[in-house]
């Protein structure tokens, strides 16, 4: 079995740097350190602009392209995080507003009732509050309202406590 390969540390010359210990590198660590070559086609105009810009900065075109790509990815990541956060906040806001609207729409069927009258039903009806069927001849309470209801009956269980 072969011994693991070791990467030498920087040499300790006259610079006074202390030599790093030799550390075995697995294949994943070696791959992470290697730079890859990426070939791409670009229009001639873009090539000229990249070369002109690199010359003005006195750096190789490959370094300029690498830096531009790294910056573009950083900006895209930041923008994505920003958008995700904004979407999350918007979803939370919508949920709160939906709950408020739901509470507003879930009105009490007895709202607007100002009084109740004990009655004996002549026809079958359903309780306005619990929807339980009430047969003819059963005791119920007639809700007397402010004019917004035609006829509201409630069963003994849902009626006023007296």
Buried (B, 14 or more C-beta within 10 A) or exposed (E): EEEEEEEEEEEEEEEEEEEEEEEEBEEEEEEEEEEEEEEEEEEEEEEEEBEEEBEEEEEEBEEBBBEEEEEEEEEEEEEEEEEEEEEEEEEEEEEEEEEEEEEEEEEEBBEBBEEBEEEEBEEEBEBBBEEEEBEEEBEBBBBBBEEEBEEBBBBEEBBEEE
